[in-house]
Amino acid sequence: MPLTRDQDDVSRAIIQLIKDGNLESLKKAINELEPREVATQYKRLPRKRHTIFLEILDKDHLVNMLGFLSKSEQLRVLDLVGPVRSTELLEEMKSDDLSHLLSDLSDKQVEKLIAELRQEQKKNVLQRRKYPKDSAGRIMTTRYVWVHQSYTVEKTIEKLMHYKSFAHYLNYVYIINDEKQLIGVLSYRDLLLAKSDCMVTEIMETGLAKVLDTTDQGEVAKMIGQFDFVSLPVVNEENILVGIIQADEVLDLVVREANKDIEMLFASGKSIDFKTKPLVAAYRRLPWLILLLFIGLVSGSIISKFEETLEAVVALAFFMPMIAGMTGNTGTQSLAVVVRGLVSEDLNMKTSLHLVFRELIVGIILGVVCGAVISVIAYVWQGSFTLGLVVGSSLVATLIIGTIAGTVIPLILNKFNVDPAVASGPLITTINDILSLLIYFGIATMFISKLM
């Protein structure tokens, strides 16, 4: 049965082939799909069809498909294919992907999964689990090529030929001494241009960038992003080379961290996708929403304190949603800028102050422009110059404060080693709502005699 590349048509065709028991045609159809499409079709299938779908896939298709599945989906695949095939898949997985898969499992679960792995690979997995969860040691690979400082260029090239199965990881050759300490690095270009009898110590780079095995993964991502490294060597406290980290693995890390930060920015907590059950999704969102609900009650109490002002000039109520909404929006925008900057920049006191000052200028510009516009609108709409002045000046002040709040709060959290994404959009918005109402009614009360 011919398949089109329209995913809905592909899904219908695959289901029909399974129902018909036409496994040969099904296998042929799956072979025409890209790994991402295979993963998509697996996820689209009813759960009762998963087993037969997996039986059709060969080892290469299964390994490639796993890279496009979530951690829970990967574990379910390993369970469905049985212990023999699951061991084959685990052996084929890249070490950093395997480490990520096993990161949240208990020691007992890990031991069960890796029981049949080769002794060397099992030892590698268990050794990796000894590192802190978000450290460089968890995402490094031990598939790299090193040579002793006594090697010549010719001997180094011979060794590289011997390890051609490491092709995906062969970007640099690392030079070590008798104590296995990292002393230099060579690029392929250096090797190709050097004379064959030249010693590697004569042409190696000694001022190389490296990271400790306990270095936070976020710091690794910053280094690779800033210096465009293809890979980074990982050493322990004695400067002994223990692994390397590839740039593509850091990209996977950045994507995972970005997804996590987006979830936290919008107070959705743990991952929620299309397949999350309603009760689970509600449970994950409730804590934040209940917290914000109580904080939001403060806004109500502020309005009640200025009840007389509001009753005297009812028109003030017309602009309350706009004032609160604009302040919350600018705060969230500043928050997004800071969270993104914290990932890509090394912030110190000087750069932090520069960022705060920059955002202050931005807040002033936004406040003056928007304040002038709303002043004119309020004057034309309500025919009151004073009301226009109150609304406009309030917006100027609240936009400046909202922008600063959205900048300073994540910087403070970062200073105390708290994930700045915890300063979620809704939290910033709620705080700015409170500040904006205080400013708005405070200014209105000062001019109450002229507003009436």
C-alpha positions as CSV (number, residue, x, y, z in Angstrom):
1,M,0.0,0.0,0.0
2,P,1.7,3.2,-1.1
3,L,2.2,5.9,1.5
4,T,2.3,9.7,1.0
5,R,4.5,11.9,3.2
6,D,1.4,13.6,4.7
7,Q,1.6,12.4,8.3
8,D,-2.1,11.8,8.7
9,D,-2.2,9.7,5.5
10,V,0.9,7.8,6.7
11,S,-0.8,7.1,10.1
12,R,-3.9,5.8,8.4
13,A,-2.0,3.6,6.0
14,I,0.2,2.1,8.8
15,I,-2.8,1.3,10.9
16,Q,-4.5,-0.4,8.0
17,L,-1.4,-2.4,7.1
18,I,-1.2,-3.6,10.8
19,K,-4.9,-4.6,10.8
20,D,-4.4,-6.5,7.5
21,G,-1.4,-8.3,8.9
22,N,0.6,-7.1,5.8
23,L,3.9,-6.9,7.7
24,E,6.2,-7.0,4.6
25,S,4.5,-3.9,3.1
26,L,4.6,-2.3,6.6
27,K,8.3,-2.9,6.8
28,K,8.9,-1.5,3.4
29,A,6.7,1.6,4.2
30,I,8.6,2.3,7.4
31,N,12.0,2.0,5.6
32,E,10.9,5.0,3.5
33,L,10.5,7.2,6.5
34,E,13.1,9.4,8.2
35,P,13.9,8.6,11.9
36,R,11.8,11.6,13.1
37,E,8.9,10.4,11.0
38,V,9.2,6.9,12.4
39,A,9.1,8.3,15.9
40,T,6.1,10.5,15.0
41,Q,4.2,7.5,13.7
42,Y,5.0,5.4,16.7
43,K,3.6,8.1,19.0
44,R,0.5,8.4,16.8
45,L,-0.3,4.7,17.0
46,P,-2.8,3.4,19.6
47,R,-0.8,1.8,22.4
48,K,-2.1,-1.7,21.6
49,R,-0.3,-1.4,18.2
50,H,3.1,-0.4,19.6
51,T,4.5,-3.9,20.1
52,I,3.9,-5.1,16.5
53,F,5.3,-1.7,15.2
54,L,8.5,-2.2,17.2
55,E,8.9,-5.8,16.1
56,I,9.0,-4.6,12.4
57,L,11.9,-2.1,13.1
58,D,15.5,-3.3,12.9
59,K,18.1,-2.2,15.4
60,D,19.3,0.8,13.4
61,H,15.7,2.1,13.0
62,L,15.0,1.6,16.7
63,V,18.2,3.4,17.9
64,N,17.5,6.4,15.5
65,M,13.9,6.6,16.6
66,L,14.8,6.6,20.3
67,G,16.5,10.0,19.8
68,F,13.2,11.6,19.0
69,L,11.2,10.2,21.9
70,S,10.9,11.5,25.5
71,K,12.6,9.7,28.4
72,S,9.4,8.0,29.5
73,E,8.7,6.9,25.9
74,Q,12.2,5.5,25.5
75,L,11.9,3.4,28.7
76,R,8.5,2.1,27.4
77,V,10.1,1.0,24.1
78,L,12.9,-0.8,26.0
79,D,10.3,-2.6,28.1
80,L,8.2,-3.6,25.1
81,V,11.1,-5.0,23.0
82,G,12.2,-7.3,25.8
83,P,15.6,-7.7,27.6
84,V,17.6,-9.0,24.7
85,R,16.7,-6.3,22.2
86,S,16.8,-3.6,24.9
87,T,20.4,-4.6,25.7
88,E,21.3,-4.3,22.0
89,L,19.7,-0.8,21.9
90,L,21.5,0.4,25.0
91,E,24.8,-0.8,23.6
92,E,24.2,1.2,20.4
93,M,23.1,4.4,22.2
94,K,25.7,7.2,22.6
95,S,27.0,7.3,26.1
96,D,25.7,10.8,26.9
97,D,22.2,9.9,25.6
98,L,22.3,6.7,27.7
99,S,23.3,8.7,30.7
100,H,20.5,11.2,30.2
101,L,18.0,8.3,29.9
102,L,19.1,6.7,33.1
103,S,19.5,10.0,35.1
104,D,16.2,9.9,36.9
105,L,16.0,6.2,37.6
106,S,16.9,4.5,40.9
107,D,20.0,2.4,41.2
108,K,17.9,-0.7,41.2
109,Q,16.2,0.2,38.0
110,V,19.5,1.1,36.3
111,E,21.1,-2.2,37.4
112,K,18.2,-4.1,35.9
113,L,18.4,-2.2,32.6
114,I,22.2,-2.6,32.2
115,A,22.5,-6.1,33.6
116,E,23.4,-7.6,30.2
117,L,25.6,-4.8,28.9
118,R,29.3,-5.5,28.2
119,Q,31.3,-5.2,31.4
120,E,33.3,-2.2,30.1
121,Q,30.1,-0.3,29.1
122,K,28.4,-1.2,32.4
123,K,31.4,0.2,34.3
124,N,31.2,3.4,32.2
125,V,27.5,3.9,33.0
126,L,28.0,3.3,36.7
127,Q,31.0,5.6,36.8
128,R,29.1,8.3,35.1
129,R,26.3,8.1,37.6
130,K,28.8,9.1,40.4
131,Y,29.0,12.6,38.9
132,P,26.6,15.3,40.0
133,K,23.4,15.3,38.0
134,D,24.0,18.5,36.0
135,S,27.8,18.1,35.7
136,A,30.0,17.8,32.6
137,G,30.8,14.2,33.6
138,R,27.2,13.2,32.9
139,I,27.3,14.3,29.3
140,M,30.9,13.5,28.3
141,T,31.8,10.6,26.0
142,T,34.8,8.3,26.5
143,R,35.1,7.7,22.8
144,Y,38.0,9.9,21.9
145,V,41.6,9.5,20.7
146,W,44.6,10.4,22.8
147,V,48.3,9.9,22.0
148,H,51.4,10.0,24.3
149,Q,53.7,13.0,24.1
150,S,56.4,10.7,22.7
151,Y,54.4,10.1,19.5
152,T,55.4,11.4,16.0
153,V,52.9,12.7,13.5
154,E,53.2,9.5,11.5
155,K,52.5,7.3,14.5
156,T,49.6,9.5,15.5
157,I,48.0,9.2,12.0
158,E,48.4,5.4,12.2
159,K,46.6,5.3,15.5
160,L,43.8,7.5,14.0
161,M,43.4,5.0,11.2
162,H,43.1,2.2,13.8
163,Y,40.2,4.1,15.5
164,K,38.3,5.0,12.4
165,S,35.1,3.6,14.0
166,F,35.3,6.8,16.2
167,A,34.9,9.0,13.1
168,H,32.0,10.9,14.6
169,Y,34.2,12.0,17.6
170,L,37.5,12.6,15.7
171,N,37.9,16.3,15.6
172,Y,41.0,16.7,17.8
173,V,43.8,14.5,19.0
174,Y,44.6,15.0,22.7
175,I,48.2,14.7,24.0
176,I,48.9,13.2,27.4
177,N,52.0,12.7,29.5
178,D,53.1,9.6,31.5
179,E,50.6,10.4,34.3
180,K,47.8,10.6,31.7
181,Q,47.5,14.3,32.3
182,L,46.3,16.5,29.4
183,I,49.1,18.7,28.1
184,G,48.1,19.7,24.6
185,V,45.7,19.3,21.6
186,L,46.1,18.8,17.9
187,S,43.7,19.5,15.1
188,Y,43.6,17.4,11.9
189,R,44.8,20.4,9.9
190,D,47.9,20.6,12.1
191,L,48.6,16.8,11.5
192,L,48.1,17.0,7.8
193,L,50.4,20.0,7.4
194,A,53.2,18.7,9.6
195,K,56.1,16.5,8.6
196,S,55.7,12.8,9.4
197,D,58.8,12.6,11.6
198,C,57.8,15.7,13.6
199,M,57.0,15.1,17.3
200,V,53.5,16.0,18.4
201,T,54.8,18.1,21.2
202,E,56.4,20.4,18.6
203,I,53.1,21.3,16.9
204,M,50.5,20.8,19.7
205,E,48.6,23.7,21.2
206,T,49.2,24.0,24.9
207,G,46.9,26.9,25.8
208,L,43.8,24.7,25.3
209,A,40.3,25.2,26.8
210,K,39.1,22.4,29.0
211,V,36.5,21.8,31.7
212,L,36.5,19.8,35.0
213,D,34.3,16.7,35.2
214,T,32.3,18.5,37.9
215,T,31.7,21.7,35.9
216,D,28.1,22.7,35.6
217,Q,26.6,21.8,32.2
218,G,25.4,25.3,31.7
219,E,29.0,26.6,31.9
220,V,30.0,24.0,29.3
221,A,27.3,25.2,27.0
222,K,28.5,28.8,27.4
223,M,32.1,27.9,26.6
224,I,31.2,26.0,23.4
225,G,28.8,28.7,22.4
226,Q,31.2,31.6,23.0
227,F,34.3,30.0,21.4
228,D,32.6,27.8,18.7
229,F,34.4,24.7,19.9
230,V,33.5,21.4,18.1
231,S,34.4,19.6,21.3
232,L,35.8,20.2,24.8
233,P,38.2,17.9,26.7
234,V,37.1,17.0,30.2
235,V,39.6,16.5,33.0
236,N,39.5,15.7,36.7
237,E,41.1,17.6,39.5
238,E,44.5,16.0,38.8
239,N,44.2,17.2,35.1
240,I,43.8,13.6,33.9
241,L,41.8,13.4,30.7
242,V,38.6,11.5,31.4
243,G,36.4,12.3,28.4
244,I,35.2,14.9,25.8
245,I,32.0,16.8,25.2
246,Q,30.7,17.2,21.7
247,A,29.0,20.4,20.5
248,D,26.0,18.5,19.3
249,E,25.4,17.0,22.7
250,V,25.5,20.5,24.2
251,L,22.9,21.5,21.7
252,D,20.6,18.7,23.0
253,L,21.3,20.0,26.5
254,V,20.4,23.6,25.6
255,V,17.2,22.5,24.0
256,R,16.2,20.5,27.1
257,E,17.1,23.4,29.3
258,A,15.2,25.9,27.1
259,N,12.1,23.7,27.3
260,K,12.4,23.5,31.1
261,D,12.9,27.2,31.4
262,I,9.9,28.0,29.2
263,E,7.7,25.7,31.3
264,M,8.9,27.5,34.5
265,L,8.6,31.0,32.9
266,F,4.9,30.3,32.4
267,A,4.4,28.5,35.6
268,S,3.5,25.2,34.1
269,G,5.9,23.2,36.3
270,K,6.9,19.8,34.9
271,S,6.5,19.0,31.3
272,I,3.0,19.0,29.9
273,D,2.3,17.9,26.4
274,F,-0.7,16.9,24.3
275,K,-0.8,13.4,25.9
276,T,-0.7,14.6,29.5
277,K,-3.9,13.6,31.3
278,P,-6.2,16.4,32.5
279,L,-5.8,15.6,36.2
280,V,-2.0,15.4,35.9
281,A,-1.8,18.7,34.0
282,A,-4.0,20.4,36.5
283,Y,-2.0,19.0,39.4
284,R,1.3,20.3,37.9
285,R,-0.2,23.8,37.4
286,L,-2.1,24.2,40.6
287,P,0.7,25.1,43.1
288,W,1.8,28.2,41.1
289,L,-1.8,29.3,40.4
290,I,-2.8,29.0,44.0
291,L,0.2,31.0,45.1
292,L,-0.6,33.7,42.5
293,L,-4.2,33.7,43.6
294,F,-3.3,34.7,47.1
295,I,-0.8,37.3,45.9
296,G,-3.5,38.6,43.5
297,L,-5.8,39.2,46.5
298,V,-3.4,41.9,47.5
299,S,-4.4,43.8,44.3
300,G,-8.0,43.6,45.5
301,S,-7.1,45.0,49.0
302,I,-5.3,47.9,47.3
303,I,-8.3,48.8,45.3
304,S,-10.5,48.7,48.4
305,K,-8.1,51.1,50.2
306,F,-8.7,53.6,47.4
307,E,-12.4,53.0,47.2
308,E,-13.2,56.6,47.9
309,T,-10.9,57.8,45.1
310,L,-12.5,55.3,42.7
311,E,-16.0,56.3,43.6
312,A,-15.2,60.0,43.2
313,V,-13.7,59.5,39.8
314,V,-15.3,56.4,38.1
315,A,-13.3,57.1,34.9
316,L,-10.2,55.9,36.7
317,A,-11.5,52.3,36.5
318,F,-11.5,52.5,32.7
319,F,-7.7,52.6,32.6
320,M,-6.9,50.0,35.4
321,P,-6.6,47.0,33.1
322,M,-4.4,48.9,30.7
323,I,-2.0,50.1,33.4
324,A,-1.7,46.6,35.0
325,G,-1.4,44.8,31.7
326,M,1.2,47.1,30.2
327,T,3.3,46.9,33.4
328,G,3.1,43.1,33.5
329,N,4.1,42.8,29.8
330,T,7.2,45.0,30.1
331,G,8.3,43.0,33.2
332,T,7.9,39.7,31.4
333,Q,9.8,41.1,28.3
334,S,12.7,42.1,30.6
335,L,12.6,38.7,32.3
336,A,12.9,36.9,29.0
337,V,15.9,39.1,28.0
338,V,17.7,38.4,31.3
339,V,17.0,34.6,31.4
340,R,18.3,34.3,27.8
341,G,21.4,36.4,28.7
342,L,22.2,34.3,31.8
343,V,22.5,31.3,29.5
344,S,24.8,33.0,27.0
345,E,26.8,35.5,29.1
346,D,29.1,35.4,32.1
347,L,27.5,38.0,34.3
348,N,29.5,39.8,36.9
349,M,28.7,42.9,39.0
350,K,29.8,45.3,36.2
351,T,27.7,43.6,33.4
352,S,24.7,43.2,35.8
353,L,24.8,46.9,36.6
354,H,25.1,47.7,32.9
355,L,22.1,45.5,32.1
356,V,20.0,47.2,34.8
357,F,21.0,50.6,33.6
358,R,20.3,49.6,30.0
359,E,16.8,48.3,31.0
360,L,16.2,51.5,33.0
361,I,16.8,53.6,29.9
362,V,14.5,51.2,27.9
363,G,11.8,51.6,30.6
364,I,12.1,55.4,30.5
365,I,11.8,55.4,26.7
366,L,8.8,53.0,26.7
367,G,7.2,54.9,29.5
368,V,7.5,58.3,28.0
369,V,6.2,57.2,24.6
370,C,3.3,55.1,25.9
371,G,2.5,57.7,28.6
372,A,2.3,60.5,26.0
373,V,0.0,58.4,23.8
374,I,-2.4,57.4,26.6
375,S,-2.5,60.9,28.0
376,V,-3.8,62.2,24.7
377,I,-6.3,59.3,24.4
378,A,-7.6,59.9,28.0
379,Y,-8.0,63.6,27.4
380,V,-9.9,63.2,24.1
381,W,-12.0,60.3,25.5
382,Q,-12.9,61.8,28.9
383,G,-12.3,65.5,28.2
384,S,-10.1,65.9,31.3
385,F,-6.6,67.2,31.0
386,T,-5.9,66.2,34.6
387,L,-7.1,62.7,34.1
388,G,-4.8,62.4,31.0
389,L,-1.9,63.7,33.1
390,V,-2.7,61.2,35.9
391,V,-3.0,58.2,33.6
392,G,0.0,59.2,31.5
393,S,2.4,59.8,34.4
394,S,1.2,56.6,36.1
395,L,2.0,54.6,33.0
396,V,5.5,56.2,32.8
397,A,6.3,55.3,36.4
398,T,4.8,51.8,36.3
399,L,6.6,50.9,33.0
400,I,9.9,52.0,34.4
401,I,9.4,50.0,37.7
402,G,8.0,47.0,35.8
403,T,11.0,46.9,33.5
404,I,13.4,47.2,36.5
405,A,11.5,44.5,38.4
406,G,11.7,42.1,35.5
407,T,15.4,42.7,35.3
408,V,16.5,42.7,39.0
409,I,14.5,39.7,40.3
410,P,16.1,37.1,38.0
411,L,19.5,38.6,38.7
412,I,19.0,38.4,42.4
413,L,17.8,34.8,42.1
414,N,20.9,34.0,39.9
415,K,23.1,35.6,42.6
416,F,21.8,33.1,45.2
417,N,22.2,30.1,42.8
418,V,18.5,29.8,42.2
419,D,17.3,29.1,38.7
420,P,16.2,32.5,37.4
421,A,13.4,30.8,35.3
422,V,11.7,30.3,38.7
423,A,10.9,34.0,38.5
424,S,8.1,33.0,36.2
425,G,6.1,35.4,33.9
426,P,2.9,35.1,36.0
427,L,4.8,35.9,39.2
428,I,6.5,39.0,37.7
429,T,3.1,40.0,36.2
430,T,1.4,39.7,39.6
431,I,4.0,41.7,41.5
432,N,3.9,44.4,38.8
433,D,0.1,44.5,39.1
434,I,0.4,45.3,42.7
435,L,3.0,48.0,42.2
436,S,1.1,49.5,39.2
437,L,-2.1,49.8,41.2
438,L,-0.3,51.5,44.2
439,I,1.3,54.0,41.9
440,Y,-1.8,54.7,39.8
441,F,-4.2,55.3,42.7
442,G,-1.5,57.1,44.7
443,I,-1.0,59.6,41.9
444,A,-4.8,59.8,41.4
445,T,-5.4,60.5,45.1
446,M,-2.8,63.4,45.0
447,F,-4.8,65.0,42.2
448,I,-8.3,64.0,43.4
449,S,-9.4,67.6,44.0
450,K,-8.7,68.5,40.4
451,L,-10.2,65.3,39.0
452,M,-13.6,65.9,40.5
